[in-house]
Amino acid sequence: NTSIVAQATISKQVPLKNWGIAKIHAPQAWKIQEGSPNVVVAVIDTGTDARHHDLSPNLWHDPVHEDVYGWNFVTNSSNPTDDNNHGSHVSGIIGALFDPEYGVSGVAHHISIMPAKYYSDASSGSVNLRHTVDSINYAVAHGAQIINYSGGGPEFNEDEYLDLKKAGAKGVLVVCAAG
């Protein structure tokens, strides 16, 4: 719907069409800081599309294994491909490249995105929750400074709570979905 598309102009004087980007004053913030590849944001979700032209340049890569850019806890592999699109969508909001040709940008378009795929429609809630806990530990162990976690459920889980608390105690900012 073009009526909700905001027009904004950043310091480069390039028009940017994006839902809500002007409302959060991102162009003004970009004059101060546009992010840094040294800032690693773990996106604990359904994976990330590593082939997406606005995401692939901003993917984190393991310093020991350069071909590893995240982890898939559903298949226990180094291929966190998104088969749901939610994780790619969230990754884009956080750190898609500034791309005037397509009219998009993440809020911090120079960060490193570390995908951690925990969710599968085919898995039970308890299995997805176990993968969540593993994802949190992976993100902290691999240097994420920020964790964005899209998940949750109707019941309290002690392991999830304790690992999120440990992440916070290590200085990791944890942002979770609500609702």
Sequence and secondary structure as in RCSB ss.txt:
>XXXX:A:sequence
NTSIVAQATISKQVPLKNWGIAKIHAPQAWKIQEGSPNVVVAVIDTGTDARHHDLSPNLWHDPVHEDVYGWNFVT
NSSNPTDDNNHGSHVSGIIGALFDPEYGVSGVAHHISIMPAKYYSDASSGSVNLRHTVDSINYAVAHGAQIINYS
GGGPEFNEDEYLDLKKAGAKGVLVVCAAG
>XXXX:A:secstr
 GGGEEEEE TT  EEEEETTTTTTHHHHHTT    TT EEEEEES   TT TTTGGGB   SSSTT   EETTT
TBS    SSSHHHHHHHHHH   BTTTTB  TTTTSEEEEEE   TTS HHHHHHHHHHHHHHHHHTT SEEEE 
   SS  HHHHHHHHHHHHTT EEEE   
